[in-house]
């Protein structure tokens, strides 16, 4: 899909020594190797997120962004059937992420 290629992933930590340390994920509460950080709202602090939580966040964001693009009329090169299958694929990715799998693991 041409719409989804414009997404930028959550930035990884630049300090290599921080990537190798197990930290408590701010969303799941589990101690995991957290390579990514997220900033909530106007907060000035970053929170560590595990790969599992990061993939869940990106799957949901991809879905709602595509729905918003359809609503705004930005997806014009596709007919209704193509949009349906794209929405179905994005819903599948959310379900896979919720089960704890990554898209490339299947």
Phi and psi in degrees as GROMACS dihedral restraints (atoms count N, CA, C in turn):
[ dihedral_restraints ]
;  ai    aj    ak    al  type     phi  dphi    fc
    3     4     5     6     1   -73.3    20    10
    4     5     6     7     1   -26.6    20    10
    6     7     8     9     1   -69.1    20    10
    7     8     9    10     1   -42.7    20    10
    9    10    11    12     1   -75.9    20    10
   10    11    12    13     1   -12.3    20    10
   12    13    14    15     1   -76.1    20    10
   13    14    15    16     1   -12.5    20    10
   15    16    17    18     1   -87.9    20    10
   16    17    18    19     1    -1.1    20    10
   18    19    20    21     1   -75.2    20    10
   19    20    21    22     1   140.7    20    10
   21    22    23    24     1  -105.0    20    10
   22    23    24    25     1   133.8    20    10
   24    25    26    27     1   -70.7    20    10
   25    26    27    28     1   163.4    20    10
   27    28    29    30     1   -62.2    20    10
   28    29    30    31     1   136.2    20    10
   30    31    32    33     1   -70.0    20    10
   31    32    33    34     1   134.6    20    10
   33    34    35    36     1   -75.7    20    10
   34    35    36    37     1   161.7    20    10
   36    37    38    39     1   -68.3    20    10
   37    38    39    40     1   138.5    20    10
   39    40    41    42     1   -84.3    20    10
   40    41    42    43     1   -29.4    20    10
   42    43    44    45     1   -76.9    20    10
   43    44    45    46     1   117.0    20    10
   45    46    47    48     1   -62.4    20    10
   46    47    48    49     1   -37.3    20    10
   48    49    50    51     1   -66.7    20    10
   49    50    51    52     1   -27.1    20    10
   51    52    53    54     1   -75.9    20    10
   52    53    54    55     1   -25.1    20    10
   54    55    56    57     1   -70.3    20    10
   55    56    57    58     1   -28.3    20    10
   57    58    59    60     1   -90.1    20    10
   58    59    60    61     1    -3.8    20    10
   60    61    62    63     1   -94.8    20    10
   61    62    63    64     1   133.5    20    10
   63    64    65    66     1   -74.3    20    10
   64    65    66    67     1   131.0    20    10
   66    67    68    69     1  -129.5    20    10
   67    68    69    70     1   163.3    20    10
   69    70    71    72     1   -82.2    20    10
   70    71    72    73     1   123.3    20    10
   72    73    74    75     1   -68.6    20    10
   73    74    75    76     1   131.2    20    10
   75    76    77    78     1   -68.8    20    10
   76    77    78    79     1   -23.0    20    10
   78    79    80    81     1   -96.3    20    10
   79    80    81    82     1   -42.0    20    10
   81    82    83    84     1   -95.3    20    10
   82    83    84    85     1   -22.0    20    10
   84    85    86    87     1    80.0    20    10
   85    86    87    88     1     1.0    20    10
   87    88    89    90     1   -89.1    20    10
   88    89    90    91     1   150.0    20    10
   90    91    92    93     1   -85.7    20    10
   91    92    93    94     1   113.7    20    10
   93    94    95    96     1  -139.1    20    10
   94    95    96    97     1   170.0    20    10
   96    97    98    99     1   -78.4    20    10
   97    98    99   100     1   106.9    20    10
   99   100   101   102     1  -102.5    20    10
  100   101   102   103     1   105.6    20    10
  102   103   104   105     1   -90.7    20    10
  103   104   105   106     1   -10.2    20    10
  105   106   107   108     1  -123.2    20    10
  106   107   108   109     1   154.3    20    10
  108   109   110   111     1  -124.3    20    10
  109   110   111   112     1   156.7    20    10
  111   112   113   114     1  -137.0    20    10
  112   113   114   115     1   148.7    20    10
  114   115   116   117     1  -116.8    20    10
  115   116   117   118     1   126.4    20    10
  117   118   119   120     1   -97.1    20    10
  118   119   120   121     1   124.2    20    10
  120   121   122   123     1    55.8    20    10
  121   122   123   124     1  -135.1    20    10
  123   124   125   126     1   -91.5    20    10
  124   125   126   127     1     9.4    20    10
  126   127   128   129     1   -64.0    20    10
  127   128   129   130     1   145.0    20    10
  129   130   131   132     1   -90.7    20    10
  130   131   132   133     1    -7.7    20    10
  132   133   134   135     1  -101.1    20    10
  133   134   135   136     1   152.6    20    10
  135   136   137   138     1  -101.5    20    10
  136   137   138   139     1   151.4    20    10
  138   139   140   141     1  -121.7    20    10
  139   140   141   142     1   140.3    20    10
  141   142   143   144     1   -79.1    20    10
  142   143   144   145     1   138.5    20    10
  144   145   146   147     1  -127.9    20    10
  145   146   147   148     1   143.1    20    10
  147   148   149   150     1   -76.2    20    10
  148   149   150   151     1   161.7    20    10
  150   151   152   153     1   -58.5    20    10
  151   152   153   154     1   -35.7    20    10
  153   154   155   156     1   -60.9    20    10
  154   155   156   157     1   -49.8    20    10
  156   157   158   159     1   -67.2    20    10
  157   158   159   160     1   -37.5    20    10
  159   160   161   162     1   -62.1    20    10
  160   161   162   163     1   -42.6    20    10
  162   163   164   165     1   -67.0    20    10
  163   164   165   166     1   -36.7    20    10
  165   166   167   168     1   -63.4    20    10
  166   167   168   169     1   -43.1    20    10
  168   169   170   171     1   -62.6    20    10
  169   170   171   172     1   -47.4    20    10
  171   172   173   174     1   -67.1    20    10
  172   173   174   175     1   -34.8    20    10
  174   175   176   177     1   -64.0    20    10
  175   176   177   178     1   -44.3    20    10
  177   178   179   180     1   -68.2    20    10
  178   179   180   181     1   -42.3    20    10
  180   181   182   183     1   -63.2    20    10
  181   182   183   184     1   -41.3    20    10
  183   184   185   186     1   -60.8    20    10
  184   185   186   187     1   -42.5    20    10
  186   187   188   189     1   -63.1    20    10
  187   188   189   190     1   -53.2    20    10
  189   190   191   192     1   -68.5    20    10
  190   191   192   193     1   -30.7    20    10
  192   193   194   195     1   -66.9    20    10
  193   194   195   196     1   -42.1    20    10
  195   196   197   198     1   -64.7    20    10
  196   197   198   199     1   -42.1    20    10
  198   199   200   201     1   -61.8    20    10
  199   200   201   202     1   -41.6    20    10
  201   202   203   204     1   -63.5    20    10
  202   203   204   205     1   -40.6    20    10
  204   205   206   207     1   -62.7    20    10
  205   206   207   208     1   -39.4    20    10
  207   208   209   210     1   -63.6    20    10
  208   209   210   211     1   -46.6    20    10
  210   211   212   213     1   -61.2    20    10
  211   212   213   214     1   -36.8    20    10
  213   214   215   216     1   -81.4    20    10
  214   215   216   217     1    -6.1    20    10
  216   217   218   219     1    80.2    20    10
  217   218   219   220     1    20.1    20    10
  219   220   221   222     1   -83.9    20    10
  220   221   222   223     1   -14.9    20    10
  222   223   224   225     1  -100.7    20    10
  223   224   225   226     1    90.8    20    10
  225   226   227   228     1  -110.8    20    10
  226   227   228   229     1   -19.3    20    10
  228   229   230   231     1   -80.5    20    10
  229   230   231   232     1    -4.0    20    10
  231   232   233   234     1  -113.3    20    10
  232   233   234   235     1   147.3    20    10
  234   235   236   237     1   -86.7    20    10
  235   236   237   238     1   178.9    20    10
  237   238   239   240     1   -61.9    20    10
  238   239   240   241     1   -36.4    20    10
  240   241   242   243     1   -66.9    20    10
  241   242   243   244     1   -42.2    20    10
  243   244   245   246     1   -63.9    20    10
  244   245   246   247     1   -39.8    20    10
  246   247   248   249     1   -65.4    20    10
  247   248   249   250     1   -39.1    20    10
  249   250   251   252     1   -59.3    20    10
  250   251   252   253     1   -46.2    20    10
  252   253   254   255     1   -68.7    20    10
  253   254   255   256     1   -32.8    20    10
  255   256   257   258     1   -66.8    20    10
  256   257   258   259     1   -43.4    20    10
  258   259   260   261     1   -63.1    20    10
  259   260   261   262     1   -40.8    20    10
  261   262   263   264     1   -62.4    20    10
  262   263   264   265     1   -42.3    20    10
  264   265   266   267     1   -63.2    20    10
  265   266   267   268     1   -42.4    20    10
  267   268   269   270     1   -67.3    20    10
  268   269   270   271     1   -36.4    20    10
  270   271   272   273     1   -66.5    20    10
  271   272   273   274     1   -36.8    20    10
  273   274   275   276     1   -63.0    20    10
  274   275   276   277     1   -43.2    20    10
  276   277   278   279     1   -62.6    20    10
  277   278   279   280     1   -37.7    20    10
  279   280   281   282     1   -64.4    20    10
  280   281   282   283     1   -41.2    20    10
  282   283   284   285     1   -65.5    20    10
  283   284   285   286     1   -42.1    20    10
  285   286   287   288     1   -62.6    20    10
  286   287   288   289     1   -41.8    20    10
  288   289   290   291     1   -65.9    20    10
  289   290   291   292     1   -37.3    20    10
  291   292   293   294     1   -65.6    20    10
  292   293   294   295     1   -32.4    20    10
  294   295   296   297     1   -78.2    20    10
  295   296   297   298     1   -10.7    20    10
  297   298   299   300     1    99.3    20    10
  298   299   300   301     1     9.4    20    10
  300   301   302   303     1   -99.2    20    10
  301   302   303   304     1   155.6    20    10
  303   304   305   306     1  -102.5    20    10
  304   305   306   307     1   152.8    20    10
  306   307   308   309     1   -56.6    20    10
  307   308   309   310     1   -38.9    20    10
  309   310   311   312     1   -79.4    20    10
  310   311   312   313     1    -4.1    20    10
  312   313   314   315     1   -85.1    20    10
  313   314   315   316     1   -15.0    20    10
